[in-house]
Amino acid sequence: MSKNIFIHSYIKIKDSKVHLNGELIFHDENSDLKTFLKKLYKNLKISYPKFFKMDSLSKLAFLSAEVLLKESSIESNNIAIVLSNNASSLDTDRKHQESINDPQNYFPSPAVFVYTLPNIGIGEISIRHQIKSENAFFIFEEYNPDFHYNYENSLIESNKSDSILAGWVNIDKDSYEAFLYLVTDIGKIEHTAKNLKELYKN
């Protein structure tokens, strides 16, 4: 018997604006990415010192998840995390390569190297919210709602997860974008590829 599966809530972060369920909840037009993420962190009144050690991709994923999980009040016992992007960890990879090429550096920075995998952002979210369920990070040329729909439904239909934190988190130089959502058995928006595509584009 098929389960009822819904998009419980969603968040979009782009162009220094944060929209939660379609409503603007924070914006700071005159900031670069680094400053914007720091201001968003402070606006959310989070106390998590490790945040400042993260790379930008992990910070973007972390803050998106923070808003969604706080707003939803969903227990994190069996939440899967399924994220994707098209730049992998390229933004951090460049910084790591720069540290290798720097003639004044005898050793590249371990603090940068640790973030040269895109799924480290999932790890930061999992540590923060004590999530120990299924997780995966996929690389596509663009956000792939059909894949996400099928993969997320299979996790819930097979009882591997009760709910899913999913979506697209991408950073490449000055370009950044996050579209995350919670998939559960409660909500007003049916979890379909069409709805995912519309929410992402609108």
Summary of the structure (lengths in Angstrom):
residues: 202
radius of gyration: 16.9
end to end distance: 32.5
largest distance: 63.0
contacts: 611
relative contact order: 0.23
helix: 40%
strand: 26%
